[in-house]
Structure formats: structure tokens, C-alpha cells
Amino acid sequence: MASAALSVLLVGCLGAGVAHADTAAGTTLHVDDEAAGCNDTGPGSAAEPFCQIQPAADAAVPGDTVRIAGNSTSYAPVTIRSTGTADAPVTFLSAYGDGSSVTVAGGITYSGAQYVDTAGILARAAKKSAVAVVASQHITYRVASVQSTLLDATTAVIAVDGASSDISLLRLRVSDGSGPDFRSAAGARNITLADDLFEDGGVFAAGTTGIDLAGDTFWTACGDAVGLTDGSSGSVENSVALPYGTTCTTTQAEITVDAASAPQVTADYNAVNPSSAGTDYDWAATAYTTAQAFRAATGQATHDLDQTDLTIPGAGLPVEHSPLIDSGDAGAPGELATDIDGRPRVDDPLVPDTGTGHVDRGATEFQDPFTVSGLDMSDGYVGVPVTADAQLSNPWSDSLDGLTYTFDFADGTTVTSTTGSATHTYTQTTSSTGVQATVVVNRADGTRVGAADHWERVDPVPDLTTTIGCASSPVQPDTAACGYETEVDPYSITSDRITFGDGSAALSVPTAGDPVPHTYKAPGTYTVTQTVTDSGGRTATATAKATVGAAFVAAGPVRMLDTRNGTGAPKRPVGAGGVVRLKVLGVGYVPASGVTAVTLNVTDAGATASSYVSVYPDGTARPSASNLNFRAGQDNPNLVTVRVGGDGYVDLYNAHGKVNLIADLEGYYTTTRSGTDDLSMSGLATMAPTRVLDTRNGTGAAKGAVGPGSITTLTLPKYARGWATVGAVLNVTVTGGTSGGYITVSCSGSTSATSTLNYRPGQTASNLAVPCVNAGKVQIYNSAGHVQLIADLQGVYTNEQAGTGDDWFALSGGPFVATAPTRFLDTRTGLGASAKPLGANGTLTVKLTKVPAGATAVLVNLTGVAPTSHTYLTAYGDGTLPTVSNDNLTAGQTRPVLAVVPVGADGSLRIHNALGSVDVVADLEGYYG
């Protein structure tokens, strides 16, 4: 097919090919059918060229060269009768016109011509031969495409009659629609077909003396690549024959030599893949399905390859490591020094030489794949040098000595380098597409290796920014791992330092790396600062809060104190102003060391007067805040989290009268892991309070009061059912009991003598529980009577498996930082809010000034004081008021409950009162990171 690309290729390759005798100086005749002054009557000069080829052919004499301009139009058919001599042939060459190929539509006929060399002239015809050689001698036709369409089964694209001889057809691309690609008639002599590509049809010679096929590629539909008959002589070497891949039913051989020709024909160094039904050779009327069989029977094809050796790639093109490479016969009759594209024979160092030189089989020589595979450039910023690097693909390990690299940065700047790298500074920004920078690589002799491009976008220099964030793990709650990242910076980072806010030395860190761990000596929230400096003299700073503390381990419930029977303290009520020293370290499930705080469910029993109890670390001053308020004769529980004194004890102080005190262990806080397989350490993941159980309406369990001795199983939400969830924070409420009793919340349904919440007949009472969780389930045991159960989920405790492949759905929790009990709200005195009771449907917003930024939740002892009617308090962070309760109160009652409350986005918490008016007191016990 004619194309501009092919025209350029042909013009550039005409000098290569077969060697020609020195020619005597002759005249150059010009042909250009698009030239304004073209004239078929002469003189054929550059200024006044012929319009068509025919008058130039008629005018040419020995030694003349006819140069034909390649244009978008096709030239008329031509019959060449020129007669040159061995020393002064007549030459027809393509020349550059408008960049198109030189195409002769209707075909080229050589009639009675002698010593004619034609190169780069494409021939095309319909219903007849595109090139016909009649009674002509010493004709060379090379470097062209030849095509005929609408042929019958016998007419060939290239036809040589029996009166012609010494015909060379070299480096051609020949195709047809139905007939053969080449045919010579009986009597023809000395024909060479070398480095040609025959597509669709094949080569057929009848009674032809000395026909040599060397380095040809045949791409046929169903066999019949070569047919030599009627006493033909010659050779078939270095050729490749393969089918299109069409399913064939005929059994034609790829190479056929009849009995009359077989004694005079040599076949070797070929590679044949027959069609599905075909054979390799048909030799002297015997078909051979493999080269091995053919070789054994005839002694021919000693070096042939067939389908048992390889599958020939499409179009016969060799690929690296192919057996086609360096396996041909350099001395094959008619073989050329170049391939179909004019490229030289080269030695592939990755393939053994199995032929007689470095000739590949077929029309195409596999070339050194050394090339330019790409151009890499650093990000472009105005005023900042960019580095451009040429990327080479060099599988043959060619020497790079003498290479030159020419970089064009597409802004008018060109840099030549011998190292494959260059730097450049852009002075202006580009569009979002960028500019197309290029590199061209040449060898020392000026030949081109290749080229590559890169679209470089140039932006203004961005500000230097960096970010840092810190988190702790439940198994190392006293250690913050701080991840950091510096945004895109065109300058190099000269300094990157992190300070951890605890007075420790600054740490220099790499520009990019894994999170940096730091273990703190004391729990709390620290400000971590990263300071980055770059080579441009710029500095950026980023800060983050790191909260470290202790991990929670759910343990219990187990009774640690009961003054009614002498458990944990003498068997007697605690008098007014009395203090019970309770040993907790090394008792029950609590380790003997590494524990910072314990969580106890504290209950008063049989009080002789209204009073309150404060729980605090042994060896410290008693706080003014209370944990448990009660009236005479009542049993009231409250969950307490208290730091452990240095001696392993906690103190329980009773203000007035006498009272028995009971304390059940629910869990403890620690910074020490008991073993590498210990998964009990956990952090609190907070959430908006959510009602997960209400037997009054069938939420979370069957509708209806639960009976005496019953166990109610509560299934937590989906995110709390995996392996990572080991504990829950539940505000449990009972109401409408038919008798007095207690409930116990645990993960085992234990009916042991521990209690979470004691209640009287008809009472509505609540308490916070932190039970362990087993497979997402919690169980609630009811001791006596019938009672309605309510549970509000305020958080879950999750271990190190949260957010990993072990439990993707689990929420990640943070550590606990215990604080000295600190009152931050008292509406009786105006602390933290106006000095007046909170009215019905009223909400207080209380700023948590004692809590550092970054805290996710606070642990608060919330007390309702002397409400004017029965009511309940709801504590929450922000957003919509949740349908839950924390503290259920009767008129005139003073009742504290422990609550885990999320911190609102504004650093506040909110407390809502349902009915009547009530004073509200809140004491901070700690916070969560």
C-alpha cells in the first residue's frame, strides 16, 4: 500500500541492497506530475520535468538516472524498454516530492530492457500483473511494494517470461488477493528473490534455471509458499513460511519441488510452520509432515526448523531468543547484507550462533534492541532546577561510550550531555498539560539510538507544609506512635525534627519513614511538634496531641469488699468519718504491679443516716467530691474508677452515720502487657449513646418484664461482635420491679454473689456497668421478682485487633488518663453554670476546661440533687439529644452515677433534665484519648 511513511523509508534505504557495478556518468532526468512546469516533451530537467515516467524511460540512455517525485497522485502505467550496459545501467529512483510514495497505477512492464535498476517505485494493478518482465535481461527491481488485485488463480503479481534472465527481485513487499505472488515461465534463467515478504500468494517457477530464494518470508493462507516444477533448478534457503492462522482443509505443502526439479534444487536453513492440514515439504511427489522426516529421506534441510522446534510469530517477525535469530546461512545463494528494511546483519549476543554467520532466517533481521525507553523528569517548579534522565533499554549491554544526549526542555533551552542526565530551571509556569520535553540519543558516529519525551508541568513553588498525627495502641498505652508527612517540596529537606512535649530531647527523623514511637513517663496529653527545614531556607511546623495513659482490662465481677461479712475489711459497719483501706493490687484478678486504677461497683447497705462516700487513692488527701450519696436504710450502687495508691490500696470514706460498704471489681487499668498473646488490654471507643435494650417495648430482647433467676442475653451492634471487642460501657436501668432485688451484668451470666444494680419494689434505678463481652454478647442476671430492663450503650472497649484483618468492623479505642476527682459543675454554687436548678426539658452546656484538646470522652461522676419530681438526666457530647438516660431520680433524691460522656466538637458536654427542676453536680474522674 502506498503511504507517506513508506515513501520516506524507501527513499532512505535505496543505497542499501545488492552491489552494483560502477556506472558511467550520465544524465539525471526528472519526473514530477505535480510540478507546475512539467512537460512530457522534455527536456526532463529539474526546472521542467517530465509529467509521466514513460517519456523519461523512452529518453533514457545508458548511464542515465530517472528521478521520480513521490506525490499524492499515481503515475500512469509504464513500459520500460531502456537498454543500459553492465557499466552504465539505466536507473529509476524515487525522489522526495510531497512526501508520498512513488506509485505506478496499472503496473510496470520491462520489455526488451537490459541493465535496468529500479528502486523505490511502487507498482499496483488490477486484473493483471503489477510487474511484468518480458524478454529482458539484467533487471533489478528492489525496495518497493507490489500489489495486484482481482487476479485469477494463475496470473501472478510479478511475472517473468521464458525469454528473460538475470532478474533480481530484492527487498520487496508483494501481496495479492487470490493468485500467486511470483511466477516464472519455462526458459527463464538466473532469478534471485532475496529478503522479500510474500503475503497471500507464493513463488512458482516452471522450467526455470537458477532460481534462488534467500531470506524470504511467506505468509500464506493454506500453504503453497514455494513451488518449483518442470525441471527447475536453484535453491531455497533462510526462508520462513507460515500460515495466516486460517483453518485449512487442504493439504498443500509449504514448499513443493516436483520430481523433475528435485535433483537440481537445494533446500536448507528454512523455518516452516504448515497450516493445520498441510505439510512442510512435498518433494518429488512425497509429502513430509516434518523437517526431520524430510531430512531423513532426502538428506536435504539439514538445518531446517519446523513446528516441532518453534511457533513462528505473526508475520514471521523474530523476537528475542527466537531460534530464527543468527541461525541462517550467510553464504546462501543470493543472500543480501541487509534485510527487507535495509538494516544490517547483526550478532545477537543473547542467542547462540547456530548458522554460518549472523544472518537471521526470513526477511527481517532482528536488530539490537538498544533504544531510549523513556525520559524521567523531576516535578517542575518555577525557579527550582529539575533533573531530566534518559532511560535506556540495553539488553545487549552495548557500550555507552560516546553517546550524546540532547535534551530539549520545550522552552527554548537545549542541553547536550554525555551522561544521560541534565538539569534545567524553568522560569514560567505551564498549563495543566505541561510542555513536551524530549531527549534524542545519538552514537558517536551520529547514528540515532532513539528518542523519548515527557510532558512536564511547571507550577509555582508550593508552600512548605507538613502534618503529624499520633496514636497509641492498647498493648502500649503509654507509648505514642507519631506518623508524619511532608507535602510535596521541590527543595531537599535539610532538617526534620520531632519534639514530644515532655522535655525529652528532639529526635531527628528521615524525610519519610514509619511512625516514630515515644514512651512517656507519665500519663497525660502532650503536644508533639514537628519542625521541617528545606534547602530553600523555608521552615514549616506541625503539631499534634498525643494522649497516653492506661489500657482497660475487664476483670470480674468479683467481690473485693463486704463489711457485712469481713471480706476485704473488718466485719463491721463503717462509722461516721470512718475510712476503709482496701487492698486491690494482687487481690482477685488484679495484678500485683503495673496497675494504675481500678473500677469498682460500690454499694452502700443499711445506712443509719443520710451520708456520702468518697473513694480515693490511699496515701493522698481525701477529695471534696463524693462517689456515692444515700439515705438511711437504702441500698445504692455506683460505679467508681479510682487510682491506686502507691502502696496498692484505695480508701473508702463514710461521712455520716454507720453503713456497710460493698465493692465488686469490674476491671482495672494497666500499662503492662502480661504476655505476647495477651489480648485483654483494650481502649475505649466512644459513640453517641444508643439504647440497645428495653424490655418494655421489645428492643434487644423479648417484650415483657424478666422473671426471677432469669438471664437476659443482649447482642451488641454489628461493629461490637468481632474478636476485638472485649468490653462494653452500658448504663443499665431497672424499673417497675415487683419486689426488691439486684441485677448482675457480665459476659458469663454468672449468678454469683455480686451485683451491678440493687433496686426496691417499683423503683427506677440506674448504674453504669463495664462488663466483659463474649462474641458480641452480654448477659444480665435478675435475682428476684419481675422487673423491666433497659440498657444504653455508651462505648466499647476494643483490643489491638480493631481495624485489622482480624476485625475490620471494630472501632479503635484510646487510653484512659485518670485525674484527681475535680468538680467542674455545681448548679448550687454557680460553678460551671448559673447558680440555679436545671429546669424541665432544660439542657446545660458545660465547657470542659480541665480536659485537653483531643480527648474523645470524659469519665464523670454525675449527681442529681433534690429534684422537684421524678426525672432523669442524660449526658451527651453534642448533636441531637439521644433517647437514653444516665441518672434516674425520684423527687427529693440525691443520686450519683458514673458516666462516660463523649466530648463535643466544641470541647463541651451537655446535660439534659427531663422533668421538674434539679441541681446538677459533676466531678471529673479522668478522660480518654
Helices and strands as residue ranges (DSSP letters): H 4-13, E 28-31, H 53-59, E 65-69, E 78-80, E 90-95, E 102-105, E 108-111, E 114-119, E 121-126, E 131-134, E 137-149, E 158-160, E 165-176, E 182-184, E 189-194, E 197-200, E 203-206, E 209-214, E 217-220, E 226-229, E 234-237, E 240-243, E 253-257, G 262-264, E 265-268, E 271-272, E 279-283, E 286-288, H 291-298, E 305-306, G 314-316, E 371-377, E 380-381, E 385-393, E 404-408, E 414-417, E 421-425, E 435-442, E 448-456, E 458-459, E 466-473, E 476-486, E 493-499, E 507-508, E 516-519, E 524-534, E 539-548, E 551-562, E 579-583, E 595-605, E 611-617, E 628-630, E 636-643, E 649-654, E 660-670, E 683-694, E 711-715, G 718-720, E 725-735, E 741-746, E 757-759, E 765-769, E 777-782, E 788-798, E 816-826, E 842-847, E 857-865, E 871-876, E 887-889, E 894-902, E 908-913, E 919-928
